[in-house]
Amino acid sequence: MDNIEITVFDEIKDYKEKIYFFNFRQWAFAILIAGLVIPTYILLKDKIGEDATSYIVIAIAGIFGFIGFVKIHELPAEKILPYWFRHYFLFAKPIHYMSDEEYRLLHDKKNKRKVSKNAKLQTMDKKEIKELRKKQKQEKLLMKAKKKYGITENTEIMRSNETEQKKEESNELAQKLSTLTKEEQEILLKLLGR
């Protein structure tokens, strides 16, 4: 009698129906690779030469072949690429060696800064702390507004000087007008058209 061997998968999710040795994903990417590579080779071999074209075709086939066929730890490429990106680009920071003494000194400096700020805040009343924070918040908002509208200290000084000059001129004019008699004031008004 013949021995019949039955394959039992660990997980039911591991079973993929295969059509001529490939599953649906692999067939789709094989057709996509053929659809991209063959026209690319035909179009570019006369324009840039066979050597350069072959490198381009290999790159295209390699990328789509990796996405369609390769699994790493049973994860397809679209699930493994975000992990690689995170690992190599977002969290890839060089590790610096630091002795225990250097580490303690570094953290002591940070703790002293925190302690000094906290000591200042503890000596103040709650109302004073609120007022201080309110002033700091207003200063930050003022700085943001100055940056947004391009206002610098020089422009503020110039504006204040201009307003002072206008006030002085108007005071001088008022003084000159007050020295005029009523008749002269009426004539001046008629000349101005009022």
N, CA and C atoms as an extended XYZ file, in Angstrom:
582
Properties=species:S:1:pos:R:3:atomname:S:1:resname:S:1:resid:I:1 pbc="F F F"
N         0.824       -1.158        0.000 N   MET     1
C         0.000        0.000        0.000 CA  MET     1
C         0.881        1.238        0.000 C   MET     1
N         0.415        2.303       -0.703 N   ASP     2
C         1.187        3.543       -0.801 CA  ASP     2
C         1.009        4.373        0.458 C   ASP     2
N         2.111        5.020        0.817 N   ASN     3
C         2.034        5.956        1.947 CA  ASN     3
C         1.503        7.297        1.449 C   ASN     3
N         0.493        7.776        2.083 N   ILE     4
C        -0.073        9.077        1.732 CA  ILE     4
C         0.409       10.082        2.765 C   ILE     4
N         1.037       11.134        2.270 N   GLU     5
C         1.558       12.155        3.170 CA  GLU     5
C         0.658       13.378        3.095 C   GLU     5
N         0.207       13.813        4.211 N   ILE     6
C        -0.672       14.981        4.281 CA  ILE     6
C         0.110       16.111        4.932 C   ILE     6
N         0.152       17.242        4.269 N   THR     7
C         0.848       18.396        4.861 CA  THR     7
C        -0.092       19.091        5.826 C   THR     7
N         0.386       19.307        7.011 N   VAL     8
C        -0.385       20.005        8.029 CA  VAL     8
C         0.351       21.303        8.330 C   VAL     8
N        -0.333       22.404        8.118 N   PHE     9
C         0.272       23.706        8.349 CA  PHE     9
C         0.117       24.092        9.811 C   PHE     9
N         1.077       24.887       10.298 N   ASP    10
C         1.010       25.360       11.679 CA  ASP    10
C        -0.207       26.266       11.881 C   ASP    10
N        -0.397       27.138       10.959 N   GLU    11
C        -1.517       28.073       11.026 CA  GLU    11
C        -2.348       27.906        9.766 C   GLU    11
N        -3.603       28.101        9.868 N   ILE    12
C        -4.469       28.015        8.702 CA  ILE    12
C        -4.198       29.191        7.765 C   ILE    12
N        -3.679       30.307        8.322 N   LYS    13
C        -3.387       31.480        7.514 CA  LYS    13
C        -2.184       31.250        6.596 C   LYS    13
N        -1.343       30.275        6.923 N   ASP    14
C        -0.152       30.010        6.118 CA  ASP    14
C        -0.497       29.366        4.784 C   ASP    14
N        -1.670       28.828        4.640 N   TYR    15
C        -2.032       28.142        3.398 CA  TYR    15
C        -2.326       29.165        2.317 C   TYR    15
N        -1.645       29.029        1.185 N   LYS    16
C        -1.894       29.869        0.019 CA  LYS    16
C        -2.111       28.944       -1.164 C   LYS    16
N        -3.144       29.173       -1.890 N   GLU    17
C        -3.424       28.346       -3.063 CA  GLU    17
C        -2.429       28.698       -4.165 C   GLU    17
N        -1.795       27.677       -4.756 N   LYS    18
C        -0.785       27.902       -5.775 CA  LYS    18
C        -1.297       27.458       -7.139 C   LYS    18
N        -0.978       28.267       -8.128 N   ILE    19
C        -1.324       27.967       -9.504 CA  ILE    19
C         0.000       27.871      -10.260 C   ILE    19
N         0.366       26.687      -10.693 N   TYR    20
C         1.630       26.437      -11.372 CA  TYR    20
C         2.815       27.010      -10.577 C   TYR    20
N         2.971       26.626       -9.363 N   PHE    21
C         4.092       26.932       -8.472 CA  PHE    21
C         4.105       28.352       -7.920 C   PHE    21
N         3.229       29.222       -8.319 N   PHE    22
C         3.174       30.591       -7.801 CA  PHE    22
C         1.802       30.844       -7.198 C   PHE    22
N         1.771       31.707       -6.166 N   ASN    23
C         0.467       32.127       -5.669 CA  ASN    23
C         0.019       33.366       -6.459 C   ASN    23
N        -1.149       33.889       -6.127 N   PHE    24
C        -1.717       34.992       -6.906 CA  PHE    24
C        -0.821       36.223       -6.879 C   PHE    24
N        -0.281       36.552       -5.705 N   ARG    25
C         0.592       37.724       -5.561 CA  ARG    25
C         1.816       37.593       -6.466 C   ARG    25
N         2.438       36.436       -6.459 N   GLN    26
C         3.641       36.227       -7.262 CA  GLN    26
C         3.325       36.299       -8.753 C   GLN    26
N         2.182       35.729       -9.180 N   TRP    27
C         1.798       35.829      -10.576 CA  TRP    27
C         1.560       37.285      -10.975 C   TRP    27
N         0.893       38.038      -10.117 N   ALA    28
C         0.597       39.438      -10.435 CA  ALA    28
C         1.886       40.230      -10.607 C   ALA    28
N         2.842       40.018       -9.707 N   PHE    29
C         4.090       40.775       -9.817 CA  PHE    29
C         4.956       40.267      -10.970 C   PHE    29
N         4.896       38.979      -11.286 N   ALA    30
C         5.633       38.462      -12.439 CA  ALA    30
C         5.106       39.095      -13.731 C   ALA    30
N         3.789       39.217      -13.864 N   ILE    31
C         3.202       39.848      -15.040 CA  ILE    31
C         3.550       41.333      -15.073 C   ILE    31
N         3.519       41.995      -13.914 N   LEU    32
C         3.876       43.412      -13.835 CA  LEU    32
C         5.338       43.629      -14.228 C   LEU    32
N         6.221       42.764      -13.750 N   ILE    33
C         7.644       42.887      -14.090 CA  ILE    33
C         7.832       42.721      -15.588 C   ILE    33
N         7.217       41.696      -16.161 N   ALA    34
C         7.342       41.482      -17.603 CA  ALA    34
C         6.753       42.656      -18.377 C   ALA    34
N         5.641       43.191      -17.905 N   GLY    35
C         4.998       44.320      -18.577 CA  GLY    35
C         5.810       45.596      -18.512 C   GLY    35
N         6.642       45.756      -17.497 N   LEU    36
C         7.471       46.953      -17.384 CA  LEU    36
C         8.847       46.771      -18.012 C   LEU    36
N         9.438       45.618      -17.804 N   VAL    37
C        10.820       45.403      -18.217 CA  VAL    37
C        10.955       45.288      -19.732 C   VAL    37
N        10.103       44.527      -20.378 N   ILE    38
C        10.235       44.290      -21.822 CA  ILE    38
C        10.085       45.595      -22.621 C   ILE    38
N         9.032       46.400      -22.405 N   PRO    39
C         8.950       47.666      -23.152 CA  PRO    39
C        10.096       48.632      -22.818 C   PRO    39
N        10.508       48.657      -21.556 N   THR    40
C        11.619       49.530      -21.164 CA  THR    40
C        12.884       49.150      -21.926 C   THR    40
N        13.159       47.869      -21.996 N   TYR    41
C        14.362       47.414      -22.695 CA  TYR    41
C        14.285       47.744      -24.180 C   TYR    41
N        13.137       47.495      -24.784 N   ILE    42
C        12.981       47.750      -26.221 CA  ILE    42
C        13.114       49.240      -26.533 C   ILE    42
N        12.515       50.090      -25.714 N   LEU    43
C        12.543       51.532      -25.972 CA  LEU    43
C        13.904       52.170      -25.691 C   LEU    43
N        14.582       51.725      -24.636 N   LEU    44
C        15.801       52.412      -24.222 CA  LEU    44
C        17.081       51.856      -24.817 C   LEU    44
N        17.093       50.636      -25.359 N   LYS    45
C        18.360       50.047      -25.809 CA  LYS    45
C        18.965       50.819      -26.976 C   LYS    45
N        18.147       51.396      -27.858 N   ASP    46
C        18.670       52.181      -28.973 CA  ASP    46
C        19.070       53.589      -28.551 C   ASP    46
N        18.398       54.142      -27.549 N   LYS    47
C        18.653       55.521      -27.141 CA  LYS    47
C        19.868       55.665      -26.235 C   LYS    47
N        20.007       54.791      -25.238 N   ILE    48
C        21.123       54.958      -24.287 CA  ILE    48
C        22.092       53.786      -24.302 C   ILE    48
N        21.872       52.802      -25.101 N   GLY    49
C        22.787       51.673      -25.199 CA  GLY    49
C        22.318       50.491      -24.364 C   GLY    49
N        22.838       49.313      -24.727 N   GLU    50
C        22.397       48.087      -24.051 CA  GLU    50
C        22.893       47.984      -22.621 C   GLU    50
N        24.111       48.457      -22.339 N   ASP    51
C        24.670       48.330      -20.985 CA  ASP    51
C        23.850       49.123      -19.964 C   ASP    51
N        23.619       50.400      -20.260 N   ALA    52
C        22.849       51.234      -19.331 CA  ALA    52
C        21.418       50.729      -19.210 C   ALA    52
N        20.848       50.298      -20.328 N   THR    53
C        19.477       49.791      -20.310 CA  THR    53
C        19.371       48.530      -19.460 C   THR    53
N        20.373       47.673      -19.551 N   SER    54
C        20.314       46.433      -18.762 CA  SER    54
C        20.355       46.734      -17.265 C   SER    54
N        21.125       47.750      -16.855 N   TYR    55
C        21.151       48.113      -15.435 CA  TYR    55
C        19.792       48.652      -14.979 C   TYR    55
N        19.167       49.471      -15.817 N   ILE    56
C        17.845       50.019      -15.476 CA  ILE    56
C        16.819       48.894      -15.365 C   ILE    56
N        16.866       47.957      -16.312 N   VAL    57
C        15.918       46.839      -16.314 CA  VAL    57
C        16.134       45.954      -15.087 C   VAL    57
N        17.385       45.725      -14.719 N   ILE    58
C        17.683       44.914      -13.528 CA  ILE    58
C        17.157       45.602      -12.273 C   ILE    58
N        17.323       46.922      -12.203 N   ALA    59
C        16.828       47.664      -11.027 CA  ALA    59
C        15.304       47.561      -10.927 C   ALA    59
N        14.625       47.751      -12.030 N   ILE    60
C        13.153       47.668      -12.022 CA  ILE    60
C        12.699       46.265      -11.619 C   ILE    60
N        13.292       45.249      -12.249 N   ALA    61
C        12.906       43.872      -11.946 CA  ALA    61
C        13.244       43.509      -10.509 C   ALA    61
N        14.383       43.988      -10.019 N   GLY    62
C        14.781       43.682       -8.643 CA  GLY    62
C        13.821       44.263       -7.623 C   GLY    62
N        13.424       45.509       -7.827 N   ILE    63
C        12.506       46.162       -6.878 CA  ILE    63
C        11.160       45.446       -6.857 C   ILE    63
N        10.577       45.234       -8.031 N   PHE    64
C         9.272       44.594       -8.059 CA  PHE    64
C         9.354       43.112       -7.691 C   PHE    64
N        10.468       42.478       -7.989 N   GLY    65
C        10.665       41.091       -7.571 CA  GLY    65
C        10.746       40.974       -6.065 C   GLY    65
N        11.444       41.918       -5.430 N   PHE    66
C        11.524       41.923       -3.969 CA  PHE    66
C        10.141       42.096       -3.356 C   PHE    66
N         9.376       43.063       -3.890 N   ILE    67
C         8.045       43.320       -3.340 CA  ILE    67
C         7.121       42.118       -3.528 C   ILE    67
N         7.201       41.457       -4.672 N   GLY    68
C         6.265       40.386       -4.971 CA  GLY    68
C         6.647       39.023       -4.427 C   GLY    68
N         7.941       38.734       -4.318 N   PHE    69
C         8.353       37.365       -4.031 CA  PHE    69
C         8.985       37.158       -2.655 C   PHE    69
N         9.675       38.149       -2.100 N   VAL    70
C        10.464       37.939       -0.889 CA  VAL    70
C         9.612       38.186        0.351 C   VAL    70
N         9.751       37.271        1.304 N   LYS    71
C         9.114       37.445        2.615 CA  LYS    71
C        10.208       37.353        3.675 C   LYS    71
N        10.162       38.255        4.633 N   ILE    72
C        11.118       38.239        5.738 CA  ILE    72
C        10.312       38.046        7.008 C   ILE    72
N        10.586       37.000        7.736 N   HIS    73
C         9.836       36.634        8.945 CA  HIS    73
C         8.341       36.566        8.644 C   HIS    73
N         8.018       35.998        7.528 N   GLU    74
C         6.637       35.815        7.074 CA  GLU    74
C         5.888       37.132        6.864 C   GLU    74
N         6.645       38.229        6.672 N   LEU    75
C         6.023       39.511        6.374 CA  LEU    75
C         6.326       39.890        4.945 C   LEU    75
N         5.316       40.336        4.186 N   PRO    76
C         5.582       40.802        2.824 CA  PRO    76
C         6.298       42.157        2.860 C   PRO    76
N         6.780       42.586        1.718 N   ALA    77
C         7.613       43.788        1.636 CA  ALA    77
C         6.899       45.041        2.138 C   ALA    77
N         5.615       45.197        1.826 N   GLU    78
C         4.938       46.435        2.260 CA  GLU    78
C         4.790       46.523        3.770 C   GLU    78
N         4.924       45.390        4.462 N   LYS    79
C         4.871       45.435        5.925 CA  LYS    79
C         6.255       45.520        6.543 C   LYS    79
N         7.287       45.041        5.840 N   ILE    80
C         8.632       45.060        6.403 CA  ILE    80
C         9.346       46.384        6.123 C   ILE    80
N         9.026       47.055        5.017 N   LEU    81
C         9.696       48.311        4.678 CA  LEU    81
C         9.482       49.414        5.713 C   LEU    81
N         8.289       49.588        6.290 N   PRO    82
C         8.157       50.604        7.345 CA  PRO    82
C         9.038       50.309        8.562 C   PRO    82
N         9.188       49.029        8.903 N   TYR    83
C        10.067       48.692       10.018 CA  TYR    83
C        11.513       49.048        9.691 C   TYR    83
N        11.969       48.743        8.486 N   TRP    84
C        13.328       49.090        8.088 CA  TRP    84
C        13.531       50.601        8.100 C   TRP    84
N        12.565       51.322        7.580 N   PHE    85
C        12.672       52.779        7.552 CA  PHE    85
C        12.795       53.336        8.963 C   PHE    85
N        11.941       52.867        9.862 N   ARG    86
C        12.003       53.327       11.252 CA  ARG    86
C        13.336       53.001       11.887 C   ARG    86
N        13.807       51.775       11.646 N   HIS    87
C        15.031       51.314       12.292 CA  HIS    87
C        16.262       52.059       11.780 C   HIS    87
N        16.369       52.238       10.470 N   TYR    88
C        17.588       52.795        9.906 CA  TYR    88
C        17.577       54.311        9.762 C   TYR    88
N        16.413       54.947        9.719 N   PHE    89
C        16.379       56.379        9.501 CA  PHE    89
C        15.863       57.167       10.704 C   PHE    89
N        14.790       56.728       11.303 N   LEU    90
C        14.210       57.511       12.392 CA  LEU    90
C        14.929       57.287       13.725 C   LEU    90
N        15.264       56.020       14.015 N   PHE    91
C        15.859       55.719       15.309 CA  PHE    91
C        17.338       55.400       15.223 C   PHE    91
N        17.963       55.594       14.093 N   ALA    92
C        19.381       55.277       13.952 CA  ALA    92
C        20.197       56.441       14.495 C   ALA    92
N        20.581       56.357       15.728 N   LYS    93
C        21.392       57.382       16.366 CA  LYS    93
C        22.684       56.735       16.842 C   LYS    93
N        23.779       57.444       16.676 N   PRO    94
C        25.040       56.857       17.146 CA  PRO    94
C        25.051       56.772       18.673 C   PRO    94
N        25.639       55.706       19.171 N   ILE    95
C        25.737       55.507       20.611 CA  ILE    95
C        27.117       55.973       21.058 C   ILE    95
N        27.135       56.905       21.991 N   HIS    96
C        28.399       57.444       22.487 CA  HIS    96
C        28.751       56.786       23.811 C   HIS    96
N        30.018       56.443       23.943 N   TYR    97
C        30.472       55.856       25.195 CA  TYR    97
C        30.624       56.962       26.225 C   TYR    97
N        30.172       56.690       27.436 N   MET    98
C        30.281       57.659       28.519 CA  MET    98
C        30.550       56.888       29.807 C   MET    98
N        31.555       57.341       30.528 N   SER    99
C        31.863       56.660       31.788 CA  SER    99
C        30.801       57.006       32.822 C   SER    99
N        30.814       56.269       33.940 N   ASP   100
C        29.821       56.510       34.994 CA  ASP   100
C        29.957       57.903       35.582 C   ASP   100
N        31.193       58.374       35.736 N   GLU   101
C        31.410       59.710       36.313 CA  GLU   101
C        30.870       60.794       35.379 C   GLU   101
N        31.142       60.660       34.082 N   GLU   102
C        30.624       61.639       33.127 CA  GLU   102
C        29.094       61.644       33.128 C   GLU   102
N        28.515       60.483       33.233 N   TYR   103
C        27.056       60.370       33.255 CA  TYR   103
C        26.490       61.066       34.497 C   TYR   103
N        27.111       60.824       35.655 N   ARG   104
C        26.655       61.476       36.890 CA  ARG   104
C        26.793       62.986       36.804 C   ARG   104
N        27.942       63.467       36.297 N   LEU   105
C        28.140       64.910       36.174 CA  LEU   105
C        27.096       65.543       35.253 C   LEU   105
N        26.824       64.884       34.156 N   LEU   106
C        25.836       65.400       33.211 CA  LEU   106
C        24.458       65.509       33.858 C   LEU   106
N        24.056       64.473       34.575 N   HIS   107
C        22.734       64.498       35.208 CA  HIS   107
C        22.696       65.397       36.428 C   HIS   107
N        23.807       65.580       37.110 N   ASP   108
C        23.845       66.523       38.227 CA  ASP   108
C        23.633       67.943       37.726 C   ASP   108
N        24.243       68.287       36.592 N   LYS   109
C        24.059       69.626       36.028 CA  LYS   109
C        22.598       69.862       35.666 C   LYS   109
N        21.971       68.868       35.034 N   LYS   110
C        20.560       69.002       34.677 CA  LYS   110
C        19.691       69.141       35.915 C   LYS   110
N        19.977       68.344       36.952 N   ASN   111
C        19.188       68.397       38.177 CA  ASN   111
C        19.368       69.723       38.899 C   ASN   111
N        20.588       70.304       38.879 N   LYS   112
C        20.814       71.606       39.523 CA  LYS   112
C        19.985       72.684       38.857 C   LYS   112
N        19.911       72.654       37.544 N   ARG   113
C        19.099       73.646       36.838 CA  ARG   113
C        17.634       73.528       37.254 C   ARG   113
N        17.135       72.302       37.320 N   LYS   114
C        15.740       72.085       37.722 CA  LYS   114
C        15.517       72.529       39.154 C   LYS   114
N        16.470       72.210       40.033 N   VAL   115
C        16.341       72.571       41.446 CA  VAL   115
C        16.344       74.079       41.609 C   VAL   115
N        17.227       74.790       40.880 N   SER   116
C        17.291       76.242       41.021 CA  SER   116
C        15.987       76.891       40.541 C   SER   116
N        15.413       76.404       39.438 N   LYS   117
C        14.137       76.941       38.975 CA  LYS   117
C        13.030       76.657       39.984 C   LYS   117
N        13.007       75.440       40.509 N   ASN   118
C        11.980       75.072       41.480 CA  ASN   118
C        12.136       75.859       42.768 C   ASN   118
N        13.372       76.128       43.200 N   ALA   119
C        13.599       76.894       44.423 CA  ALA   119
C        13.072       78.308       44.265 C   ALA   119
N        13.292       78.919       43.107 N   LYS   120
C        12.774       80.269       42.863 CA  LYS   120
C        11.246       80.270       42.902 C   LYS   120
N        10.643       79.258       42.276 N   LEU   121
C         9.186       79.198       42.239 CA  LEU   121
C         8.589       78.920       43.619 C   LEU   121
N         9.296       78.151       44.460 N   GLN   122
C         8.766       77.819       45.779 CA  GLN   122
C         8.768       79.035       46.708 C   GLN   122
N         9.701       79.961       46.530 N   THR   123
C         9.746       81.139       47.385 CA  THR   123
C         8.651       82.142       47.038 C   THR   123
N         8.087       82.040       45.837 N   MET   124
C         7.062       82.979       45.405 CA  MET   124
C         5.671       82.466       45.797 C   MET   124
N         4.729       83.419       45.925 N   ASP   125
C         3.345       83.046       46.196 CA  ASP   125
C         2.705       82.510       44.918 C   ASP   125
N         1.530       81.900       45.096 N   LYS   126
C         0.822       81.350       43.941 CA  LYS   126
C         0.392       82.463       42.988 C   LYS   126
N        -0.034       83.593       43.540 N   LYS   127
C        -0.461       84.710       42.698 CA  LYS   127
C         0.711       85.259       41.887 C   LYS   127
N         1.858       85.382       42.553 N   GLU   128
C         3.045       85.887       41.854 CA  GLU   128
C         3.464       84.931       40.743 C   GLU   128
N         3.358       83.641       41.009 N   ILE   129
C         3.715       82.640       39.999 CA  ILE   129
C         2.772       82.752       38.807 C   ILE   129
N         1.462       82.897       39.082 N   LYS   130
C         0.491       83.045       37.999 CA  LYS   130
C         0.771       84.293       37.174 C   LYS   130
N         1.064       85.410       37.863 N   GLU   131
C         1.359       86.655       37.163 CA  GLU   131
C         2.631       86.519       36.314 C   GLU   131
N         3.636       85.856       36.874 N   LEU   132
C         4.892       85.651       36.154 CA  LEU   132
C         4.659       84.810       34.902 C   LEU   132
N         3.903       83.739       35.044 N   ARG   133
C         3.610       82.888       33.892 CA  ARG   133
C         2.772       83.623       32.857 C   ARG   133
N         1.824       84.453       33.320 N   LYS   134
C         0.994       85.229       32.412 CA  LYS   134
C         1.852       86.222       31.621 C   LYS   134
N         2.812       86.880       32.313 N   LYS   135
C         3.709       87.816       31.634 CA  LYS   135
C         4.582       87.085       30.611 C   LYS   135
N         5.076       85.908       31.002 N   GLN   136
C         5.908       85.134       30.080 CA  GLN   136
C         5.107       84.726       28.850 C   GLN   136
N         3.862       84.336       29.056 N   LYS   137
C         3.004       83.937       27.947 CA  LYS   137
C         2.738       85.130       27.029 C   LYS   137
N         2.482       86.299       27.620 N   GLN   138
C         2.240       87.493       26.819 CA  GLN   138
C         3.487       87.878       26.022 C   GLN   138
N         4.661       87.740       26.648 N   GLU   139
C         5.908       88.052       25.945 CA  GLU   139
C         6.125       87.101       24.767 C   GLU   139
N         5.815       85.816       24.965 N   LYS   140
C         5.960       84.854       23.870 CA  LYS   140
C         5.013       85.200       22.731 C   LYS   140
N         3.748       85.517       23.069 N   LEU   141
C         2.790       85.878       22.035 CA  LEU   141
C         3.219       87.149       21.299 C   LEU   141
N         3.760       88.112       22.043 N   LEU   142
C         4.237       89.348       21.445 CA  LEU   142
C         5.402       89.083       20.495 C   LEU   142
N         6.320       88.204       20.908 N   MET   143
C         7.462       87.863       20.056 CA  MET   143
C         6.993       87.155       18.782 C   MET   143
N         6.013       86.245       18.924 N   LYS   144
C         5.482       85.554       17.748 CA  LYS   144
C         4.831       86.558       16.791 C   LYS   144
N         4.066       87.504       17.339 N   ALA   145
C         3.404       88.503       16.505 CA  ALA   145
C         4.441       89.389       15.817 C   ALA   145
N         5.500       89.759       16.535 N   LYS   146
C         6.552       90.580       15.929 CA  LYS   146
C         7.229       89.832       14.796 C   LYS   146
N         7.490       88.544       15.006 N   LYS   147
C         8.110       87.748       13.942 CA  LYS   147
C         7.178       87.629       12.749 C   LYS   147
N         5.899       87.384       13.023 N   LYS   148
C         4.934       87.175       11.948 CA  LYS   148
C         4.776       88.421       11.091 C   LYS   148
N         4.715       89.587       11.712 N   TYR   149
C         4.463       90.816       10.979 CA  TYR   149
C         5.738       91.600       10.687 C   TYR   149
N         6.900       91.052       11.034 N   GLY   150
C         8.177       91.675       10.687 CA  GLY   150
C         8.464       92.940       11.451 C   GLY   150
N         7.996       93.030       12.676 N   ILE   151
C         8.233       94.217       13.485 CA  ILE   151
C         9.486       93.991       14.319 C   ILE   151
N        10.403       94.943       14.232 N   THR   152
C        11.621       94.872       15.039 CA  THR   152
C        11.630       96.051       15.999 C   THR   152
N        12.622       96.085       16.856 N   GLU   153
C        12.721       97.165       17.841 CA  GLU   153
C        12.936       98.508       17.143 C   GLU   153
N        13.712       98.508       16.046 N   ASN   154
C        13.997       99.755       15.330 CA  ASN   154
C        12.725      100.360       14.757 C   ASN   154
N        11.854       99.544       14.193 N   THR   155
C        10.620      100.077       13.618 CA  THR   155
C         9.710      100.626       14.707 C   THR   155
N         9.714       99.971       15.877 N   GLU   156
C         8.892      100.477       16.980 CA  GLU   156
C         9.413      101.835       17.452 C   GLU   156
N        10.722      101.975       17.551 N   ILE   157
C        11.322      103.247       17.990 CA  ILE   157
C        11.013      104.332       16.974 C   ILE   157
N        11.133      103.990       15.689 N   MET   158
C        10.840      104.973       14.642 CA  MET   158
C         9.385      105.408       14.700 C   MET   158
N         8.477      104.463       14.924 N   ARG   159
C         7.052      104.805       15.006 CA  ARG   159
C         6.769      105.703       16.211 C   ARG   159
N         7.406      105.381       17.331 N   SER   160
C         7.179      106.214       18.518 CA  SER   160
C         7.743      107.611       18.300 C   SER   160
N         8.900      107.724       17.631 N   ASN   161
C         9.476      109.039       17.324 CA  ASN   161
C         8.561      109.828       16.402 C   ASN   161
N         7.980      109.165       15.395 N   GLU   162
C         7.072      109.843       14.476 CA  GLU   162
C         5.840      110.360       15.203 C   GLU   162
N         5.284      109.561       16.101 N   THR   163
C         4.091      110.010       16.834 CA  THR   163
C         4.435      111.180       17.748 C   THR   163
N         5.630      111.148       18.356 N   GLU   164
C         6.039      112.269       19.211 CA  GLU   164
C         6.209      113.545       18.392 C   GLU   164
N         6.800      113.433       17.192 N   GLN   165
C         6.972      114.607       16.328 CA  GLN   165
C         5.620      115.172       15.921 C   GLN   165
N         4.674      114.302       15.597 N   LYS   166
C         3.338      114.771       15.219 CA  LYS   166
C         2.670      115.488       16.380 C   LYS   166
N         2.847      114.943       17.594 N   LYS   167
C         2.264      115.599       18.769 CA  LYS   167
C         2.889      116.973       18.984 C   LYS   167
N         4.217      117.055       18.836 N   GLU   168
C         4.892      118.351       19.002 CA  GLU   168
C         4.427      119.356       17.969 C   GLU   168
N         4.310      118.905       16.715 N   GLU   169
C         3.841      119.798       15.653 CA  GLU   169
C         2.424      120.275       15.923 C   GLU   169
N         1.564      119.346       16.377 N   SER   170
C         0.185      119.752       16.654 CA  SER   170
C         0.144      120.697       17.857 C   SER   170
N         1.023      120.492       18.849 N   ASN   171
C         1.078      121.421       19.994 CA  ASN   171
C         1.540      122.805       19.542 C   ASN   171
N         2.557      122.863       18.661 N   GLU   172
C         3.040      124.151       18.151 CA  GLU   172
C         1.942      124.865       17.380 C   GLU   172
N         1.227      124.130       16.541 N   LEU   173
C         0.143      124.698       15.749 CA  LEU   173
C        -0.964      125.237       16.665 C   LEU   173
N        -1.273      124.436       17.702 N   ALA   174
C        -2.304      124.883       18.648 CA  ALA   174
C        -1.864      126.156       19.362 C   ALA   174
N        -0.598      126.251       19.713 N   GLN   175
C        -0.092      127.463       20.368 CA  GLN   175
C        -0.176      128.676       19.445 C   GLN   175
N         0.195      128.498       18.174 N   LYS   176
C         0.143      129.594       17.211 CA  LYS   176
C        -1.294      130.049       16.982 C   LYS   176
N        -2.226      129.046       16.894 N   LEU   177
C        -3.622      129.394       16.688 CA  LEU   177
C        -4.209      130.118       17.898 C   LEU   177
N        -3.739      129.761       19.077 N   SER   178
C        -4.271      130.418       20.276 CA  SER   178
C        -3.800      131.865       20.383 C   SER   178
N        -2.670      132.187       19.760 N   THR   179
C        -2.182      133.575       19.800 CA  THR   179
C        -2.950      134.485       18.842 C   THR   179
N        -3.654      133.893       17.870 N   LEU   180
C        -4.418      134.697       16.922 CA  LEU   180
C        -5.681      135.249       17.587 C   LEU   180
N        -6.111      136.370       17.072 N   THR   181
C        -7.356      136.951       17.578 CA  THR   181
C        -8.529      136.240       16.926 C   THR   181
N        -9.745      136.535       17.407 N   LYS   182
C       -10.934      135.889       16.882 CA  LYS   182
C       -11.143      136.253       15.412 C   LYS   182
N       -10.888      137.488       15.051 N   GLU   183
C       -11.057      137.913       13.669 CA  GLU   183
C       -10.097      137.162       12.748 C   GLU   183
N        -8.840      137.041       13.196 N   GLU   184
C        -7.841      136.333       12.386 CA  GLU   184
C        -8.201      134.839       12.256 C   GLU   184
N        -8.762      134.275       13.338 N   GLN   185
C        -9.169      132.865       13.287 CA  GLN   185
C       -10.314      132.666       12.299 C   GLN   185
N       -11.298      133.628       12.276 N   GLU   186
C       -12.412      133.525       11.352 CA  GLU   186
C       -11.948      133.660        9.909 C   GLU   186
N       -11.010      134.557        9.659 N   ILE   187
C       -10.471      134.741        8.306 CA  ILE   187
C        -9.734      133.466        7.867 C   ILE   187
N        -8.963      132.883        8.768 N   LEU   188
C        -8.217      131.664        8.454 CA  LEU   188
C        -9.182      130.514        8.135 C   LEU   188
N       -10.292      130.401        8.872 N   LEU   189
C       -11.286      129.395        8.593 CA  LEU   189
C       -11.946      129.576        7.239 C   LEU   189
N       -12.234      130.877        6.869 N   LYS   190
C       -12.829      131.160        5.562 CA  LYS   190
C       -11.848      130.763        4.462 C   LYS   190
N       -10.567      131.038        4.663 N   LEU   191
C        -9.565      130.684        3.648 CA  LEU   191
C        -9.449      129.158        3.480 C   LEU   191
N        -9.539      128.445        4.566 N   LEU   192
C        -9.464      126.980        4.499 CA  LEU   192
C       -10.739      126.380        3.943 C   LEU   192
N       -11.803      127.124        3.912 N   GLY   193
C       -13.064      126.648        3.310 CA  GLY   193
C       -13.951      125.916        4.286 C   GLY   193
N       -13.873      126.256        5.517 N   ARG   194
C       -14.722      125.596        6.508 CA  ARG   194
C       -15.815      126.479        6.971 C   ARG   194
